[in-house]
Amino acid sequence: MGSSGRTPAMPVILFCFLAAAATALGGSGSPYDELVQASWATDHILYDGDLLKLKLDSSSGAGFASKKRYLYGKATAEMKLVGGDSAGTVTAFYMSSEGANHLNHNEFDFEFLGNTTGEPYLVQTNVYVNGIGNREQRIDLWFDPTADFHAYSILWNPQQVVFLVDETPIRVFKNKEAKGIAFPGDQSMAVYSSLWNADDWATQGGRVKTDWSHAPFIVTYRGIKIDGCEMSVEAAVEEEVRRCRGSDSGKEGRYWWKMPMMEELSVHQSHQLMWVRAKHLIYDYCFDAARFSVAPPECGR
């Protein structure tokens, strides 16, 4: 961001592969430090060659956050999840705004729920708009996420929020503001990831607890990519929102996320989403009549 108070009207593309001997985040001088910073438990965040690792033991988990905030774009983490008996652990990758007093924030969550050895990971997604969540969906995966690295992405533009696994869409939250349904579009977001103990709910509703004899639990990152409209902290919020929406002086052609092909799924992507829902969907809040006697309005029922 320059001294003019305006970020150049173009997307910011940041990509990082980590390089250094094993060391704690914050003192390595790695280019990765330009992208993220520790948000808690610095001593549980480690470099190991080209990799970044978060560690969970009985004393603490760990987390990091992007140093910059964005309005629209795409965030991707290439991760290998905790192997073996990961019951009770949760790895999160998400985008979140601050909101006024943190009460009306927006948030898009990936949460990877650990399990006992041999049982599949569950992937929970959630969407918060103006501080209201309770939009959980859960799927299992069509591969072992502990055996190799896979890409988990959140795409956000004025028309939709799309959760993707290796570029396969697993969930879409569409803009239905025309029907009076709130959609996140005026609060910038940072990108976060963390690993922590959540054995009060994460595995089989909290019935299976974390077995600390298997600690430390490690989640490994091979790369983080953020391609979005960086929000300037020096400019007026309204100006920045107009700029990132592409409605400032007719500049929308500069923003790839506003291209028509990005504003809805392609036919192929729609078929992929149908396959995921048919073969791998475990839970969808839209069909939980015990929680919602009347389906939430965005569910379209």
C-alpha positions as CSV (number, residue, x, y, z in Angstrom):
1,M,0.0,0.0,0.0
2,G,1.4,3.3,-1.0
3,S,1.4,6.7,0.7
4,S,-1.4,7.8,-1.6
5,G,-3.9,5.9,0.5
6,R,-5.1,3.9,-2.5
7,T,-4.1,0.4,-3.4
8,P,-3.5,0.0,-7.1
9,A,-6.7,-1.2,-8.8
10,M,-5.6,-4.7,-9.5
11,P,-5.6,-8.1,-7.8
12,V,-2.8,-9.0,-5.4
13,I,-1.3,-12.4,-6.1
14,L,0.7,-13.9,-3.3
15,F,2.2,-17.4,-3.3
16,C,4.6,-18.9,-0.9
17,F,6.6,-22.0,-0.6
18,L,8.4,-22.2,2.7
19,A,12.2,-22.5,2.8
20,A,14.5,-22.7,5.8
21,A,15.8,-25.1,8.3
22,A,13.3,-26.1,11.0
23,T,12.6,-23.0,13.0
24,A,9.8,-21.2,14.7
25,L,7.7,-18.8,12.6
26,G,8.6,-15.1,13.1
27,G,12.4,-15.3,13.2
28,S,13.4,-17.1,10.0
29,G,13.5,-14.3,7.6
30,S,11.6,-16.5,5.1
31,P,9.6,-14.8,2.4
32,Y,6.6,-16.6,3.9
33,D,6.7,-14.1,6.8
34,E,5.5,-11.4,4.3
35,L,2.2,-13.3,3.9
36,V,1.2,-14.6,7.3
37,Q,2.0,-14.2,11.0
38,A,1.5,-16.3,14.0
39,S,-1.8,-15.6,15.7
40,W,-1.1,-17.7,18.7
41,A,1.4,-20.2,20.1
42,T,4.4,-19.2,18.0
43,D,6.5,-22.0,19.5
44,H,4.1,-24.5,17.9
45,I,4.5,-23.2,14.4
46,L,7.5,-24.6,12.6
47,Y,9.3,-24.5,9.3
48,D,10.7,-27.8,8.0
49,G,12.4,-27.3,4.6
50,D,9.7,-26.3,2.1
51,L,6.9,-27.0,4.6
52,L,5.1,-25.2,7.4
53,K,3.8,-27.2,10.3
54,L,1.3,-26.6,13.1
55,K,1.7,-28.7,16.2
56,L,-0.9,-29.7,18.8
57,D,0.1,-31.2,22.1
58,S,-1.5,-31.2,25.6
59,S,-0.2,-27.7,26.2
60,S,-1.4,-25.9,23.1
61,G,-2.4,-25.8,19.5
62,A,-1.4,-23.1,17.1
63,G,-2.6,-20.8,14.3
64,F,-1.6,-18.2,11.8
65,A,-3.3,-15.3,9.9
66,S,-2.6,-13.3,6.8
67,K,-1.1,-9.9,7.4
68,K,-3.4,-8.3,4.9
69,R,-7.2,-8.3,4.3
70,Y,-9.1,-8.8,1.1
71,L,-12.5,-8.2,-0.4
72,Y,-13.3,-10.9,-2.9
73,G,-10.8,-13.4,-4.5
74,K,-9.6,-16.9,-3.8
75,A,-7.6,-18.4,-0.9
76,T,-6.0,-21.8,-1.1
77,A,-4.1,-24.0,1.3
78,E,-2.2,-27.1,0.2
79,M,-2.4,-29.3,3.3
80,K,-1.7,-32.8,4.6
81,L,-3.9,-33.4,7.6
82,V,-3.0,-35.1,10.9
83,G,-2.4,-38.8,10.3
84,G,-3.2,-41.8,12.5
85,D,-5.5,-41.4,15.4
86,S,-6.6,-37.8,15.1
87,A,-9.8,-38.0,17.1
88,G,-10.7,-34.9,19.0
89,T,-8.5,-32.6,16.8
90,V,-9.7,-29.9,14.4
91,T,-7.8,-28.3,11.6
92,A,-9.4,-25.1,10.3
93,F,-8.8,-23.1,7.2
94,Y,-11.0,-20.0,6.9
95,M,-11.6,-16.4,6.0
96,S,-13.1,-14.0,8.5
97,S,-13.9,-10.3,8.9
98,E,-13.8,-8.4,12.1
99,G,-17.2,-6.9,12.2
100,A,-18.4,-4.2,14.6
101,N,-17.4,-5.5,18.1
102,H,-17.0,-8.9,16.3
103,L,-20.7,-9.4,16.5
104,N,-21.7,-9.0,12.9
105,H,-18.7,-10.5,11.3
106,N,-18.7,-12.6,8.1
107,E,-16.8,-15.9,7.9
108,F,-16.3,-18.9,5.5
109,D,-15.0,-22.0,7.3
110,F,-13.3,-25.3,6.4
111,E,-13.1,-27.5,9.5
112,F,-11.4,-30.9,9.2
113,L,-12.7,-33.1,12.0
114,G,-10.2,-35.8,13.1
115,N,-11.2,-39.4,13.7
116,T,-9.9,-42.7,15.1
117,T,-7.4,-44.6,13.0
118,G,-9.1,-46.1,10.0
119,E,-12.2,-43.9,10.1
120,P,-12.6,-41.1,7.6
121,Y,-12.0,-37.5,8.2
122,L,-15.2,-35.4,8.0
123,V,-15.0,-31.9,6.4
124,Q,-17.4,-29.4,7.9
125,T,-18.1,-26.1,6.1
126,N,-20.0,-23.2,7.5
127,V,-20.9,-19.6,6.4
128,Y,-21.5,-16.7,8.8
129,V,-23.2,-13.6,7.5
130,N,-23.6,-10.6,9.8
131,G,-22.7,-12.8,12.8
132,I,-25.2,-15.5,12.0
133,G,-23.9,-19.0,11.3
134,N,-25.6,-22.4,11.9
135,R,-25.1,-23.2,8.2
136,E,-23.1,-26.4,8.7
137,Q,-22.6,-29.0,6.0
138,R,-20.5,-32.1,6.4
139,I,-18.9,-34.4,3.8
140,D,-16.4,-37.2,3.7
141,L,-13.7,-37.2,1.2
142,W,-12.9,-39.5,-1.8
143,F,-9.3,-39.8,-0.8
144,D,-7.1,-40.1,2.3
145,P,-6.3,-36.5,3.2
146,T,-3.4,-37.6,5.5
147,A,-1.5,-39.5,2.8
148,D,-0.6,-36.6,0.6
149,F,-1.2,-32.9,0.0
150,H,-4.5,-31.6,-1.4
151,A,-5.7,-28.1,-2.2
152,Y,-8.6,-26.6,-0.2
153,S,-9.9,-23.3,-1.6
154,I,-12.5,-20.6,-0.9
155,L,-13.6,-18.5,-3.9
156,W,-15.6,-15.4,-3.0
157,N,-17.1,-12.9,-5.5
158,P,-20.2,-10.7,-5.5
159,Q,-22.4,-13.6,-6.8
160,Q,-21.3,-16.6,-4.8
161,V,-19.0,-18.3,-2.2
162,V,-17.6,-21.6,-3.4
163,F,-15.7,-24.2,-1.3
164,L,-13.4,-26.4,-3.4
165,V,-11.3,-29.5,-2.8
166,D,-8.7,-30.0,-5.5
167,E,-10.8,-27.6,-7.7
168,T,-13.9,-29.7,-7.2
169,P,-16.7,-27.6,-5.8
170,I,-18.2,-29.2,-2.6
171,R,-20.5,-26.3,-1.6
172,V,-21.9,-23.1,-3.1
173,F,-23.5,-20.2,-1.1
174,K,-25.2,-18.0,-3.7
175,N,-26.1,-14.3,-3.5
176,K,-29.8,-14.1,-3.0
177,E,-30.0,-10.4,-1.8
178,A,-32.7,-9.8,-4.4
179,K,-34.9,-12.1,-2.2
180,G,-33.9,-10.2,1.0
181,I,-31.3,-12.7,2.1
182,A,-28.0,-11.2,3.4
183,F,-24.8,-11.9,1.5
184,P,-21.3,-11.0,2.6
185,G,-20.0,-8.2,0.5
186,D,-18.9,-5.1,2.5
187,Q,-16.4,-6.4,5.1
188,S,-12.8,-7.3,4.2
189,M,-11.5,-10.6,5.4
190,A,-8.2,-12.1,6.5
191,V,-7.2,-15.7,5.9
192,Y,-6.5,-18.0,8.9
193,S,-5.6,-21.5,9.7
194,S,-5.3,-23.3,13.0
195,L,-5.0,-26.7,14.8
196,W,-6.6,-27.2,18.2
197,N,-8.2,-29.7,20.5
198,A,-12.0,-29.8,20.2
199,D,-12.8,-33.2,21.7
200,D,-15.9,-31.9,23.4
201,W,-17.6,-32.0,20.0
202,A,-15.3,-32.8,17.0
203,T,-15.4,-36.6,16.9
204,Q,-18.7,-38.5,17.1
205,G,-20.3,-35.6,18.9
206,G,-17.6,-35.6,21.6
207,R,-18.0,-39.2,22.5
208,V,-14.4,-40.0,21.4
209,K,-11.7,-37.9,23.2
210,T,-8.2,-36.9,22.2
211,D,-5.7,-39.6,23.0
212,W,-2.7,-37.5,24.1
213,S,-0.4,-40.5,23.9
214,H,-0.3,-39.9,20.1
215,A,0.8,-36.3,20.5
216,P,2.2,-34.2,19.0
217,F,-0.4,-34.0,16.3
218,I,0.9,-32.3,13.1
219,V,-0.8,-30.7,10.1
220,T,1.6,-29.8,7.3
221,Y,1.3,-27.0,4.6
222,R,3.1,-27.1,1.3
223,G,1.8,-23.8,0.1
224,I,-0.6,-20.9,0.7
225,K,-2.0,-18.8,-2.1
226,I,-4.1,-15.7,-1.9
227,D,-5.3,-14.0,-5.0
228,G,-7.7,-11.2,-4.1
229,C,-8.4,-7.5,-3.9
230,E,-6.2,-6.2,-1.1
231,M,-8.0,-3.6,1.0
232,S,-6.1,-0.5,2.0
233,V,-6.3,0.5,5.6
234,E,-5.6,4.1,4.6
235,A,-8.5,4.6,2.2
236,A,-12.2,5.2,3.0
237,V,-14.0,1.9,3.3
238,E,-16.8,2.8,0.9
239,E,-14.2,3.7,-1.8
240,E,-12.4,0.4,-1.2
241,V,-15.6,-1.6,-1.5
242,R,-16.5,0.1,-4.8
243,R,-13.0,-0.6,-6.1
244,C,-13.0,-4.3,-5.2
245,R,-16.5,-4.8,-6.5
246,G,-15.2,-3.4,-9.8
247,S,-17.8,-0.6,-9.8
248,D,-15.2,2.2,-9.4
249,S,-14.8,4.1,-12.7
250,G,-15.7,1.1,-14.8
251,K,-12.7,-1.0,-13.8
252,E,-14.4,-4.3,-13.4
253,G,-12.5,-5.8,-16.3
254,R,-9.4,-5.8,-14.1
255,Y,-11.0,-8.3,-11.6
256,W,-10.9,-11.9,-12.7
257,W,-13.5,-12.9,-10.0
258,K,-16.1,-10.8,-11.7
259,M,-15.7,-12.5,-15.1
260,P,-19.0,-14.2,-16.1
261,M,-17.4,-17.7,-15.8
262,M,-16.7,-17.0,-12.2
263,E,-20.2,-15.8,-11.2
264,E,-21.7,-19.3,-11.5
265,L,-20.5,-22.8,-11.8
266,S,-19.8,-24.3,-15.2
267,V,-21.8,-27.3,-16.4
268,H,-18.9,-29.5,-15.5
269,Q,-18.6,-28.0,-12.0
270,S,-22.3,-28.3,-11.5
271,H,-22.0,-32.0,-12.3
272,Q,-19.1,-32.3,-9.9
273,L,-21.1,-30.7,-7.1
274,M,-24.0,-33.0,-7.8
275,W,-21.6,-36.0,-7.5
276,V,-20.2,-34.8,-4.2
277,R,-23.6,-34.3,-2.7
278,A,-24.9,-37.7,-4.0
279,K,-21.8,-39.7,-2.9
280,H,-20.2,-37.8,0.0
281,L,-22.7,-35.5,1.8
282,I,-23.1,-36.6,5.4
283,Y,-25.1,-33.6,6.8
284,D,-26.8,-30.5,5.4
285,Y,-28.5,-28.0,7.8
286,C,-31.1,-27.2,5.1
287,F,-32.6,-30.6,5.7
288,D,-32.4,-30.7,9.5
289,A,-36.0,-30.4,10.6
290,A,-35.1,-31.0,14.2
291,R,-33.1,-27.8,14.3
292,F,-35.2,-25.8,11.9
293,S,-38.9,-26.3,11.8
294,V,-38.9,-23.9,8.9
295,A,-36.0,-24.2,6.5
296,P,-33.6,-21.2,6.5
297,P,-34.6,-18.9,3.6
298,E,-31.3,-19.4,1.7
299,C,-32.1,-23.1,1.4
300,G,-34.8,-22.4,-1.2
301,R,-37.4,-24.8,0.3
